[in-house]
Amino acid sequence: MLQENTQTARSAGANNDWDASFATARSLVANITSVVLGKEDVARSCVITLLAGEHLLLEDLPGVGKTLMGKALAKSVAGVFRRIQFTPDLLPSDIVGSSIFAAATSEFEFKPGPIFSNFVLADEVNRAPPRTQSALLEAMSDRQVSVDGISHPLTPPFMVIATQNPFEFEGTYVLPESQLDRFLLRVSMGYPGRDYEEAILTSHRFGEPVDQLQSICDSGQIVAMQAQVRDVQVDSTIADYILRVVHATRNSKDLAFGVSTRGALLWYRATQAAAFVDGRDYAIPDDARDLAVAVCGHRVQTRGFLQGNQRAEVEEIVRRIVSQTELPR
């Protein structure tokens, strides 16, 4: 019924616009997987995050393609791309920029930092101290940065693609909860299958294939597609399902705290984007359920804080809550 009502409301011209956007979304996923082999599910998560207008956290062991995935996503869109290598001595001004005295005018001039880009690859974000990590918060939340009391807006689309290794490794810091809550999805790369890994060995003999990757669309098209995603229909029963899971995480005896209101809103937007990537202007319950762990896993914490990576434990708790929550029919 929801599908029929949605489709009859669209004109022929609108249909053409949506179909073209659906094709672009599929092409983005295919373009990424042409160089990041065997990771279509991760590429799809990247495109979902981009079209939802949010930020992505790629977390896994070193050397499994996190940076490559971020670069492939950024190069698939004709926009400004900057990579920031996070290190223990990185300063906030190295990210957002600073005011420099200009002798010619005898005034201070603002010199923008690499955050002024459409795509920012924050590589190994957990290797910088919290003070530097916090420089990303305003940019990720408000799409602006403030330097010397002056706010500087960022040009849309703006997306942070952060990578991190498990934080029990030496020389890394735990990302604060406030920063984790700004990421729409936390996704694990995982090892590629043996056949794909063999193809990787062959395809990388003469350099990085991502360097020759061609863009599929430009920044303006992405902004227009992000607006379309907000128009994807989500039935009230799906919204109710999201809230039931969110409240179950808050009431769970296994968790110290549950998913925030921001997390619930971002899950809703991710559901819209997932439907869009699958070529629909309406969401189905599976869109929300399939995103539950990626959206909620980094927004909750077990009781009794333990040093080390709690990812496996908290994600298992989220899966159990999801399995116990009835899905809309």
C-alpha positions in Angstrom: 0.0 0.0 0.0 2.8 2.4 0.9 4.6 1.7 -2.4 1.4 2.3 -4.4 0.6 5.6 -2.7 4.1 6.9 -3.2 4.4 5.9 -6.8 1.0 7.4 -7.8 2.0 10.7 -6.2 4.9 11.2 -8.6 4.7 12.8 -12.0 6.4 11.4 -15.1 9.1 14.1 -14.9 9.7 13.4 -11.2 10.0 9.7 -12.1 12.8 10.4 -14.5 14.7 12.5 -12.0 14.4 9.8 -9.4 15.4 7.0 -11.8 18.5 9.0 -12.9 19.5 9.5 -9.3 19.0 5.8 -8.5 21.2 4.9 -11.4 23.9 7.3 -10.2 23.8 5.8 -6.7 24.3 2.3 -8.2 27.1 3.6 -10.3 28.9 5.0 -7.3 28.8 1.6 -5.6 30.1 -0.1 -8.7 32.8 2.5 -9.2 34.1 2.0 -5.7 34.1 -1.8 -5.9 36.0 -1.7 -9.2 39.1 -0.8 -7.1 38.2 -2.1 -3.7 37.5 -5.7 -4.6 35.0 -7.9 -2.8 33.7 -5.1 -0.5 30.3 -4.2 -2.1 28.6 -4.2 1.3 31.1 -1.7 2.7 30.9 0.4 -0.5 27.1 0.5 -0.2 27.5 1.7 3.4 29.8 4.5 2.2 27.3 5.6 -0.4 24.4 5.4 2.1 26.4 7.7 4.5 27.2 10.1 1.7 23.6 10.4 0.5 22.4 10.8 4.0 24.7 13.8 4.3 26.6 12.4 7.3 30.0 11.0 8.3 31.5 7.5 8.2 33.9 5.6 10.6 35.9 2.8 9.1 37.4 0.6 11.8 39.6 -2.5 11.4 43.1 -3.8 11.5 45.8 -2.1 9.5 46.2 -3.0 5.9 42.7 -4.2 5.0 41.8 -1.2 2.7 40.2 1.4 5.0 42.2 4.3 3.5 41.7 2.9 0.0 37.9 2.7 0.5 37.8 6.4 1.6 39.9 7.5 -1.3 37.7 5.5 -3.8 34.5 7.1 -2.4 36.0 10.6 -2.6 37.4 10.2 -6.1 34.1 8.9 -7.4 32.7 12.4 -6.9 34.2 15.4 -8.6 34.9 17.6 -5.6 37.6 18.8 -3.3 39.4 16.0 -1.4 41.9 16.3 1.4 43.6 13.6 3.4 44.7 14.4 6.9 47.1 11.9 8.5 46.4 12.1 12.3 49.5 11.9 14.4 50.2 12.6 18.2 51.7 16.0 17.3 48.8 17.2 15.1 47.3 20.5 16.3 43.7 21.7 15.9 45.0 24.6 13.7 46.5 22.0 11.3 42.9 20.9 10.6 40.8 24.0 10.7 43.4 26.7 9.7 44.6 29.8 11.5 44.9 33.6 11.3 48.2 34.8 9.9 49.5 38.4 10.0 49.8 39.8 6.6 52.5 42.5 6.4 51.1 44.0 3.2 47.8 44.9 4.8 48.9 45.0 8.4 45.9 42.7 9.2 45.3 39.1 10.2 44.1 36.9 7.4 42.4 33.6 7.8 44.2 30.7 6.0 41.7 27.8 5.7 42.9 24.4 6.7 42.3 21.0 4.9 38.9 20.7 6.6 37.6 23.1 3.9 36.9 20.3 1.5 34.0 18.3 0.2 35.6 15.1 1.4 38.0 14.8 4.3 39.8 11.6 4.9 40.8 11.6 8.6 43.3 8.8 8.5 43.9 6.9 11.8 41.8 9.5 13.6 42.4 7.8 17.0 46.2 8.5 16.8 45.7 12.2 17.6 45.0 13.4 21.2 41.4 14.3 22.1 42.1 18.1 21.9 42.9 17.7 18.2 40.0 15.2 17.6 37.6 17.7 19.0 38.5 20.2 16.2 36.4 18.0 14.0 33.3 18.2 16.2 32.0 21.6 15.1 32.7 20.9 11.5 30.9 17.5 11.6 27.9 18.8 13.5 27.4 22.3 12.2 29.2 22.3 8.9 31.3 25.3 10.0 34.5 26.0 11.9 35.1 28.9 14.3 38.5 30.6 14.5 39.2 33.7 16.6 35.4 34.1 17.2 34.5 34.1 13.5 32.5 31.3 12.0 33.5 30.0 8.5 30.9 27.8 6.7 31.9 24.7 4.9 30.9 24.1 1.3 28.4 21.3 0.8 28.6 18.4 0.3 30.8 17.9 3.3 31.8 14.4 4.6 34.4 13.2 7.0 35.6 9.6 6.3 37.6 8.6 9.4 39.6 5.5 9.8 40.9 4.0 13.0 42.6 0.8 14.2 41.3 -1.0 17.3 42.2 1.2 20.2 43.9 -1.4 22.3 46.9 -0.9 19.9 49.8 1.1 21.4 49.8 4.9 20.6 46.1 5.3 20.1 43.3 7.1 22.0 39.7 6.3 22.7 37.4 8.5 20.7 35.0 10.4 23.0 31.3 9.5 23.0 30.4 12.9 21.7 32.6 12.5 18.7 31.5 8.9 18.0 27.9 10.1 18.0 28.6 12.3 15.0 29.3 9.3 12.8 26.3 7.8 11.0 27.8 4.4 10.6 30.7 2.4 12.0 31.8 -0.2 9.5 34.4 -2.9 9.6 36.3 -3.7 6.4 37.3 -7.3 7.2 39.7 -9.4 5.1 38.9 -10.0 1.5 38.1 -13.5 0.2 41.0 -15.5 -1.2 40.0 -15.0 -4.8 39.6 -11.3 -4.4 42.9 -11.1 -2.6 44.6 -12.9 -5.5 43.1 -10.3 -7.9 44.4 -7.5 -5.6 47.9 -8.9 -5.9 47.6 -8.8 -9.7 45.9 -5.5 -10.1 48.3 -3.6 -7.8 51.5 -4.7 -9.5 51.9 -1.4 -11.4 50.5 1.1 -8.9 47.3 2.0 -7.2 44.2 1.5 -9.4 42.4 4.2 -7.4 44.7 6.8 -8.8 43.1 6.2 -12.2 39.5 6.1 -10.9 37.1 8.4 -12.8 34.4 10.4 -11.1 30.8 9.4 -11.6 29.1 12.7 -10.7 29.9 16.1 -9.3 29.2 17.8 -6.0 26.1 19.5 -7.2 24.5 16.2 -8.1 25.3 14.8 -4.7 23.6 17.8 -3.0 20.6 17.3 -5.2 20.5 13.6 -4.4 20.8 14.3 -0.7 17.7 16.5 -0.9 15.9 13.6 -2.7 16.8 11.2 0.1 15.0 13.4 2.6 11.9 12.9 0.5 12.0 9.1 0.7 8.8 7.9 2.4 9.2 6.2 5.8 6.0 4.6 7.2 5.2 5.4 10.8 5.5 1.8 11.7 9.1 1.8 10.7 9.8 5.0 12.7 8.1 3.3 15.7 10.3 0.2 15.2 13.4 2.5 15.3 12.3 4.1 18.5 11.4 0.7 20.1 14.9 -0.6 19.5 16.5 2.7 20.7 14.5 2.6 23.9 15.3 -1.0 24.4 19.0 -0.1 24.4 18.4 2.6 27.0 16.6 0.1 29.3 19.0 -2.8 28.7 20.6 -4.2 31.9 23.7 -5.0 29.8 24.3 -1.4 28.7 25.5 1.6 30.7 23.7 3.9 28.3 21.8 3.5 25.1 21.3 5.2 21.8 20.9 9.0 21.8 18.1 11.0 20.2 20.6 12.1 17.6 21.3 8.4 17.0 17.6 7.7 16.4 17.4 10.6 13.9 20.5 9.5 12.0 19.1 5.9 11.9 16.0 7.3 10.3 18.0 9.2 7.7 20.2 6.1 7.1 17.0 4.1 6.4 15.9 6.7 3.8 19.4 6.6 2.2 19.4 2.7 2.1 16.1 2.7 0.3 17.4 5.2 -2.2 20.6 3.2 -2.9 18.4 0.2 -3.6 16.3 2.2 -6.1 13.2 3.0 -4.0 11.6 6.2 -2.9 10.0 4.4 0.0 11.6 2.5 2.9 10.8 -1.0 4.0 11.4 -2.5 7.5 14.4 -4.4 6.4 16.2 -1.2 5.5 16.0 -0.1 9.2 16.8 -3.6 10.6 19.8 -4.2 8.5 21.4 -0.9 9.6 20.8 -1.4 13.3 24.3 -2.6 14.3 26.2 -0.2 12.1 24.2 2.8 13.5 23.9 1.7 17.1 27.0 -0.3 17.9 29.3 2.7 18.5 26.6 4.7 20.4 26.3 2.3 23.4 28.6 1.0 26.0 28.6 -2.0 28.3 28.4 -1.7 32.1 31.7 -1.7 33.9 34.1 0.1 31.6 36.9 -2.1 30.5 40.0 -1.0 28.6 40.2 -2.3 25.1 37.8 -2.7 22.2 34.3 -3.6 23.3 33.0 -3.7 19.7 32.2 -7.4 19.6 30.4 -7.4 22.9 28.3 -4.3 22.3 27.3 -5.4 18.8 26.2 -8.7 20.0 24.0 -7.0 22.6 22.5 -4.8 19.9 21.9 -7.8 17.7 20.1 -9.5 20.6 17.9 -6.5 21.2 17.1 -6.3 17.5 16.2 -10.0 17.3 13.8 -9.5 20.3 12.1 -6.5 18.7 9.2 -7.3 16.4 9.7 -6.0 12.9 6.7 -4.2 11.2 4.8 -6.3 8.7 
